[in-house]
Amino acid sequence: FFFAGGGLPPLSCSISCPCFTRGGRRPPPLALPPVLGRASPAQPRQAVELCVGVASAADALAAAEGGASRIELEPSTGGELRAALIALTRCTASTQLFAHLATPNEDPRDWRLNDWGRSALRVDIAFAKGSGAAGVVVGALTEDGAVDADLVEKLVRQARPMKLYFARDALEAACTHSGRAFVVPLLCSLGVFGIYATFGDNAWAGRDAIADVVRLAHGRVVVV
C-alpha cells in the first residue's frame, strides 16, 4: 500500500507492501487494519493507493481488474515486461506499471556497474520507455560502492517522461559507503523521482533509518 497525501506525522512518506497474485486470479479483497482505516479527529483522512507486486502478465491483468492503481513488476526478460503492458491494455482501469530492472551482475543486489553494465542498463531503460512503462526502479553505483552520480543524472534524463526511482539495495549499499546524510541529498539533486528504502528485514525494522531518509529528503522525492 502507498499512503499518500502527506501530513502523516511523524513520516510523510509512502509505505509499500507487495501483494502477489498467482494463476491470474483476481486478488482477494484487502481490509485495512482499524488504526489505518480511520482518521483521528486531529488528523485528516488520507488517500490510499493500492499497489500490487506481480510476477507475470496474467497477474498484472488480475491486479488491474481487481482495482490496483499501480503495479510493480520485476521482469526477467524484455518480453515479460512487454506482455504485462499489453495485458493491461485489455483493462479499462487506469493502471500504471513500474518495472524493477535487474542488475546485470550475477548478484541481484549488486548495483556496482562496469562499462558493460552501464550500457546494458541504458538499453533496458530505453526498452521500458518504448514499451509504455510509467516508471523504472534502478540502481547505479561505482565499483567502490558510491552513487554513480554522473550515470544517475543521465538515466533520469533518458527515462523522462517515465519516473525513475533509486533501488533499495543500491541505496543501502551507497549509504554504507558514504552515509545517508550525503547520499539522500545527492539523489534529490540528481532528479530521481523517488527512493526505495527498507534498511532491515522489513520497513518496521528499519523505521528509524527510513525516518532519517524522509527528513533528509525534505519532500523533494517520494520515499517508498
C-alpha atoms as a printed R data frame, in Angstrom:
    type eleno elety resid chain resno       x       y       z
1   ATOM     1    CA   PHE     A     1   0.000   0.000   0.000
2   ATOM     2    CA   PHE     A     2   1.013   3.603  -0.500
3   ATOM     3    CA   PHE     A     3  -0.376   6.089   1.996
4   ATOM     4    CA   ALA     A     4  -0.312   9.320   0.020
5   ATOM     5    CA   GLY     A     5  -1.201  12.921   0.623
6   ATOM     6    CA   GLY     A     6   1.388  13.823   3.243
7   ATOM     7    CA   GLY     A     7   0.631  15.035   6.742
8   ATOM     8    CA   LEU     A     8   1.100  11.665   8.422
9   ATOM     9    CA   PRO     A     9   3.193  12.518  11.462
10  ATOM    10    CA   PRO     A    10   5.972  11.710  12.012
11  ATOM    11    CA   LEU     A    11   6.508  10.255   8.498
12  ATOM    12    CA   SER     A    12   5.005  11.998   5.482
13  ATOM    13    CA   CYS     A    13   6.149   9.254   3.137
14  ATOM    14    CA   SER     A    14   4.854   6.319   1.118
15  ATOM    15    CA   ILE     A    15   4.944   2.830   2.603
16  ATOM    16    CA   SER     A    16   4.631  -0.157   0.273
17  ATOM    17    CA   CYS     A    17   3.697  -3.770   0.910
18  ATOM    18    CA   PRO     A    18   3.725  -6.184  -2.059
19  ATOM    19    CA   CYS     A    19   0.613  -8.280  -2.527
20  ATOM    20    CA   PHE     A    20   1.335 -11.080  -5.001
21  ATOM    21    CA   THR     A    21  -1.318 -12.879  -7.005
22  ATOM    22    CA   ARG     A    22  -0.973 -16.297  -8.551
23  ATOM    23    CA   GLY     A    23  -2.524 -18.067 -11.504
24  ATOM    24    CA   GLY     A    24  -4.190 -14.986 -12.965
25  ATOM    25    CA   ARG     A    25  -6.906 -14.951 -10.295
26  ATOM    26    CA   ARG     A    26  -8.345 -11.689  -9.054
27  ATOM    27    CA   PRO     A    27  -6.725 -10.734  -5.744
28  ATOM    28    CA   PRO     A    28  -8.980 -11.115  -2.691
29  ATOM    29    CA   PRO     A    29 -10.415  -8.011  -1.031
30  ATOM    30    CA   LEU     A    30  -7.957  -6.461   1.409
31  ATOM    31    CA   ALA     A    31  -9.040  -4.752   4.613
32  ATOM    32    CA   LEU     A    32  -7.012  -2.040   6.288
33  ATOM    33    CA   PRO     A    33  -6.243  -2.501   9.984
34  ATOM    34    CA   PRO     A    34  -8.548  -0.319  12.111
35  ATOM    35    CA   VAL     A    35  -5.729   2.067  13.052
36  ATOM    36    CA   LEU     A    36  -5.084   2.769   9.347
37  ATOM    37    CA   GLY     A    37  -8.686   2.659   8.218
38  ATOM    38    CA   ARG     A    38  -9.961   5.626  10.203
39  ATOM    39    CA   ALA     A    39  -8.705   9.125  10.824
40  ATOM    40    CA   SER     A    40  -8.393  10.658  14.258
41  ATOM    41    CA   PRO     A    41 -10.223  13.945  14.923
42  ATOM    42    CA   ALA     A    42  -6.916  15.839  14.767
43  ATOM    43    CA   GLN     A    43  -5.744  14.148  11.564
44  ATOM    44    CA   PRO     A    44  -7.487  14.412   8.174
45  ATOM    45    CA   ARG     A    45  -8.312  11.208   6.342
46  ATOM    46    CA   GLN     A    46  -5.543  10.177   3.931
47  ATOM    47    CA   ALA     A    47  -5.928   8.857   0.389
48  ATOM    48    CA   VAL     A    48  -4.835   5.250  -0.099
49  ATOM    49    CA   GLU     A    49  -3.225   3.981  -3.289
50  ATOM    50    CA   LEU     A    50  -3.322   0.218  -3.808
51  ATOM    51    CA   CYS     A    51  -0.001  -1.020  -5.176
52  ATOM    52    CA   VAL     A    52   0.359  -4.684  -6.115
53  ATOM    53    CA   GLY     A    53   3.599  -6.524  -6.873
54  ATOM    54    CA   VAL     A    54   3.127  -9.085  -9.630
55  ATOM    55    CA   ALA     A    55   5.118 -11.939 -11.126
56  ATOM    56    CA   SER     A    56   3.594 -12.274 -14.613
57  ATOM    57    CA   ALA     A    57   1.403 -10.640 -17.253
58  ATOM    58    CA   ALA     A    58  -1.597 -12.667 -16.040
59  ATOM    59    CA   ASP     A    59  -1.030 -11.399 -12.512
60  ATOM    60    CA   ALA     A    60  -0.781  -7.822 -13.797
61  ATOM    61    CA   LEU     A    61  -4.144  -8.121 -15.533
62  ATOM    62    CA   ALA     A    62  -5.777  -9.703 -12.477
63  ATOM    63    CA   ALA     A    63  -4.427  -6.961 -10.224
64  ATOM    64    CA   ALA     A    64  -5.655  -4.215 -12.564
65  ATOM    65    CA   GLU     A    65  -9.098  -5.784 -12.805
66  ATOM    66    CA   GLY     A    66  -9.132  -6.006  -9.011
67  ATOM    67    CA   GLY     A    67  -8.630  -2.242  -8.728
68  ATOM    68    CA   ALA     A    68  -4.872  -1.779  -8.308
69  ATOM    69    CA   SER     A    69  -3.820   1.702  -9.374
70  ATOM    70    CA   ARG     A    70  -0.126   0.835  -9.508
71  ATOM    71    CA   ILE     A    71   1.565  -2.437 -10.433
72  ATOM    72    CA   GLU     A    72   5.208  -3.284  -9.826
73  ATOM    73    CA   LEU     A    73   6.859  -5.996 -11.898
74  ATOM    74    CA   GLU     A    74  10.339  -7.483 -11.775
75  ATOM    75    CA   PRO     A    75  10.615  -8.716 -15.368
76  ATOM    76    CA   SER     A    76  13.183 -11.410 -16.089
77  ATOM    77    CA   THR     A    77  13.070 -10.566 -19.802
78  ATOM    78    CA   GLY     A    78  12.005  -7.697 -22.018
79  ATOM    79    CA   GLY     A    79   9.270  -9.914 -23.418
80  ATOM    80    CA   GLU     A    80   7.767 -10.362 -19.966
81  ATOM    81    CA   LEU     A    81   7.573  -6.593 -19.500
82  ATOM    82    CA   ARG     A    82   6.004  -6.092 -22.926
83  ATOM    83    CA   ALA     A    83   3.474  -8.887 -22.271
84  ATOM    84    CA   ALA     A    84   2.408  -7.292 -18.982
85  ATOM    85    CA   LEU     A    85   1.890  -3.908 -20.626
86  ATOM    86    CA   ILE     A    86  -0.094  -5.477 -23.476
87  ATOM    87    CA   ALA     A    87  -2.247  -7.308 -20.931
88  ATOM    88    CA   LEU     A    88  -3.053  -4.024 -19.224
89  ATOM    89    CA   THR     A    89  -4.465  -2.607 -22.457
90  ATOM    90    CA   ARG     A    90  -7.279  -5.144 -22.054
91  ATOM    91    CA   CYS     A    91  -8.321  -3.483 -18.825
92  ATOM    92    CA   THR     A    92 -10.273  -0.220 -18.771
93  ATOM    93    CA   ALA     A    93  -8.836   0.771 -15.390
94  ATOM    94    CA   SER     A    94  -6.175   3.467 -15.280
95  ATOM    95    CA   THR     A    95  -3.321   1.328 -14.000
96  ATOM    96    CA   GLN     A    96   0.352   2.270 -14.129
97  ATOM    97    CA   LEU     A    97   3.122  -0.310 -14.399
98  ATOM    98    CA   PHE     A    98   6.549   0.241 -12.878
99  ATOM    99    CA   ALA     A    99   9.417  -2.067 -13.849
100 ATOM   100    CA   HIS     A   100  12.098  -3.080 -11.371
101 ATOM   101    CA   LEU     A   101  15.006  -3.530 -13.771
102 ATOM   102    CA   ALA     A   102  17.505  -6.249 -12.930
103 ATOM   103    CA   THR     A   103  21.151  -5.547 -12.240
104 ATOM   104    CA   PRO     A   104  23.375  -7.003 -14.972
105 ATOM   105    CA   ASN     A   105  25.566  -8.568 -12.252
106 ATOM   106    CA   GLU     A   106  25.251 -12.145 -11.041
107 ATOM   107    CA   ASP     A   107  24.252 -10.981  -7.563
108 ATOM   108    CA   PRO     A   108  20.781  -9.379  -7.917
109 ATOM   109    CA   ARG     A   109  21.580  -6.997  -5.045
110 ATOM   110    CA   ASP     A   110  24.856  -5.751  -6.547
111 ATOM   111    CA   TRP     A   111  24.469  -2.443  -8.399
112 ATOM   112    CA   ARG     A   112  28.181  -1.748  -8.896
113 ATOM   113    CA   LEU     A   113  28.392  -1.287 -12.660
114 ATOM   114    CA   ASN     A   114  31.253  -1.527 -15.110
115 ATOM   115    CA   ASP     A   115  31.109  -0.035 -18.612
116 ATOM   116    CA   TRP     A   116  29.165  -3.010 -19.973
117 ATOM   117    CA   GLY     A   117  26.686  -2.851 -17.085
118 ATOM   118    CA   ARG     A   118  26.065   0.858 -17.653
119 ATOM   119    CA   SER     A   119  25.334   0.248 -21.331
120 ATOM   120    CA   ALA     A   120  23.028  -2.684 -20.529
121 ATOM   121    CA   LEU     A   121  21.055  -0.586 -18.056
122 ATOM   122    CA   ARG     A   122  20.555   2.205 -20.591
123 ATOM   123    CA   VAL     A   123  19.261  -0.333 -23.126
124 ATOM   124    CA   ASP     A   124  16.800  -1.721 -20.552
125 ATOM   125    CA   ILE     A   125  15.511   1.766 -19.714
126 ATOM   126    CA   ALA     A   126  15.047   2.551 -23.393
127 ATOM   127    CA   PHE     A   127  13.049  -0.665 -23.829
128 ATOM   128    CA   ALA     A   128  10.837   0.043 -20.799
129 ATOM   129    CA   LYS     A   129  10.203   3.570 -22.039
130 ATOM   130    CA   GLY     A   130   9.389   2.409 -25.556
131 ATOM   131    CA   SER     A   131   7.065  -0.269 -24.174
132 ATOM   132    CA   GLY     A   132   4.981   2.264 -22.246
133 ATOM   133    CA   ALA     A   133   6.029   1.708 -18.634
134 ATOM   134    CA   ALA     A   134   5.187   4.540 -16.226
135 ATOM   135    CA   GLY     A   135   8.477   4.251 -14.400
136 ATOM   136    CA   VAL     A   136  11.557   2.195 -13.617
137 ATOM   137    CA   VAL     A   137  13.410   1.243 -10.456
138 ATOM   138    CA   VAL     A   138  17.180   1.036 -10.913
139 ATOM   139    CA   GLY     A   139  20.454   1.422  -9.082
140 ATOM   140    CA   ALA     A   140  23.807   2.772 -10.225
141 ATOM   141    CA   LEU     A   141  26.936   2.543  -8.110
142 ATOM   142    CA   THR     A   142  30.619   2.940  -8.839
143 ATOM   143    CA   GLU     A   143  32.893  -0.058  -8.375
144 ATOM   144    CA   ASP     A   144  33.712   1.054  -4.820
145 ATOM   145    CA   GLY     A   145  30.009   1.309  -3.863
146 ATOM   146    CA   ALA     A   146  29.336   5.048  -4.092
147 ATOM   147    CA   VAL     A   147  26.415   6.560  -6.044
148 ATOM   148    CA   ASP     A   148  27.415   6.911  -9.698
149 ATOM   149    CA   ALA     A   149  26.145  10.493  -9.856
150 ATOM   150    CA   ASP     A   150  27.021  11.084 -13.496
151 ATOM   151    CA   LEU     A   151  25.231   7.928 -14.639
152 ATOM   152    CA   VAL     A   152  22.158   8.502 -12.435
153 ATOM   153    CA   GLU     A   153  21.729  12.003 -13.841
154 ATOM   154    CA   LYS     A   154  21.963  10.659 -17.398
155 ATOM   155    CA   LEU     A   155  19.482   7.861 -16.658
156 ATOM   156    CA   VAL     A   156  16.990  10.349 -15.203
157 ATOM   157    CA   ARG     A   157  17.153  12.416 -18.386
158 ATOM   158    CA   GLN     A   158  16.922   9.338 -20.599
159 ATOM   159    CA   ALA     A   159  13.933   7.927 -18.723
160 ATOM   160    CA   ARG     A   160  11.746  11.042 -18.959
161 ATOM   161    CA   PRO     A   161   8.775  11.247 -19.012
162 ATOM   162    CA   MET     A   162   8.974   7.992 -17.029
163 ATOM   163    CA   LYS     A   163   9.599   8.313 -13.301
164 ATOM   164    CA   LEU     A   164  12.940   6.937 -12.135
165 ATOM   165    CA   TYR     A   165  13.261   5.504  -8.627
166 ATOM   166    CA   PHE     A   166  16.521   4.540  -6.928
167 ATOM   167    CA   ALA     A   167  16.556   0.873  -5.887
168 ATOM   168    CA   ARG     A   168  16.557  -0.211  -2.245
169 ATOM   169    CA   ASP     A   169  19.679  -2.397  -2.360
170 ATOM   170    CA   ALA     A   170  21.631   0.316  -4.170
171 ATOM   171    CA   LEU     A   171  20.527   2.939  -1.625
172 ATOM   172    CA   GLU     A   172  21.546   0.832   1.347
173 ATOM   173    CA   ALA     A   173  24.935  -0.017  -0.186
174 ATOM   174    CA   ALA     A   174  25.578   3.645  -1.016
175 ATOM   175    CA   CYS     A   175  24.596   4.734   2.494
176 ATOM   176    CA   THR     A   176  27.013   2.176   3.947
177 ATOM   177    CA   HIS     A   177  29.757   3.679   1.775
178 ATOM   178    CA   SER     A   178  29.010   7.397   2.080
179 ATOM   179    CA   GLY     A   179  26.378   7.844   4.789
180 ATOM   180    CA   ARG     A   180  22.706   8.814   4.484
181 ATOM   181    CA   ALA     A   181  23.416  12.494   5.163
182 ATOM   182    CA   PHE     A   182  25.388  12.629   1.901
183 ATOM   183    CA   VAL     A   183  23.546  10.092  -0.286
184 ATOM   184    CA   VAL     A   184  19.942  11.246   0.114
185 ATOM   185    CA   PRO     A   185  20.522  14.944  -0.722
186 ATOM   186    CA   LEU     A   186  22.721  13.844  -3.628
187 ATOM   187    CA   LEU     A   187  19.957  11.692  -5.121
188 ATOM   188    CA   CYS     A   188  17.489  14.557  -4.687
189 ATOM   189    CA   SER     A   189  19.812  16.878  -6.599
190 ATOM   190    CA   LEU     A   190  20.199  14.356  -9.448
191 ATOM   191    CA   GLY     A   191  16.478  14.418 -10.251
192 ATOM   192    CA   VAL     A   192  15.290  10.967  -9.178
193 ATOM   193    CA   PHE     A   193  11.550  10.863  -8.559
194 ATOM   194    CA   GLY     A   194  11.717   8.523  -5.596
195 ATOM   195    CA   ILE     A   195  13.823   6.314  -3.334
196 ATOM   196    CA   TYR     A   196  13.061   2.784  -2.146
197 ATOM   197    CA   ALA     A   197  14.154   2.215   1.450
198 ATOM   198    CA   THR     A   198  13.874  -0.614   3.966
199 ATOM   199    CA   PHE     A   199  17.129  -0.815   5.992
200 ATOM   200    CA   GLY     A   200  16.365  -4.186   7.534
201 ATOM   201    CA   ASP     A   201  14.312  -7.319   7.056
202 ATOM   202    CA   ASN     A   202  11.215  -5.130   6.716
203 ATOM   203    CA   ALA     A   203  10.148  -1.498   6.868
204 ATOM   204    CA   TRP     A   204   9.201  -1.691  10.547
205 ATOM   205    CA   ALA     A   205  12.657  -2.954  11.492
206 ATOM   206    CA   GLY     A   206  14.238  -0.102   9.561
207 ATOM   207    CA   ARG     A   207  11.738   2.584  10.586
208 ATOM   208    CA   ASP     A   208  14.309   4.831  12.267
209 ATOM   209    CA   ALA     A   209  16.555   4.821   9.198
210 ATOM   210    CA   ILE     A   210  13.546   5.413   6.935
211 ATOM   211    CA   ALA     A   211  12.503   8.362   9.103
212 ATOM   212    CA   ASP     A   212  16.007   9.753   8.665
213 ATOM   213    CA   VAL     A   213  15.737   9.373   4.864
214 ATOM   214    CA   VAL     A   214  12.386  11.203   4.886
215 ATOM   215    CA   ARG     A   215  13.889  14.006   6.969
216 ATOM   216    CA   LEU     A   216  16.895  14.337   4.657
217 ATOM   217    CA   ALA     A   217  14.719  14.222   1.518
218 ATOM   218    CA   HIS     A   218  12.626  17.104   2.893
219 ATOM   219    CA   GLY     A   219   9.770  16.458   0.459
220 ATOM   220    CA   ARG     A   220  11.958  16.625  -2.659
221 ATOM   221    CA   VAL     A   221  11.481  12.942  -3.571
222 ATOM   222    CA   VAL     A   222   8.985  10.198  -2.789
223 ATOM   223    CA   VAL     A   223  10.224   7.708  -0.175
224 ATOM   224    CA   VAL     A   224   8.819   4.224  -0.720
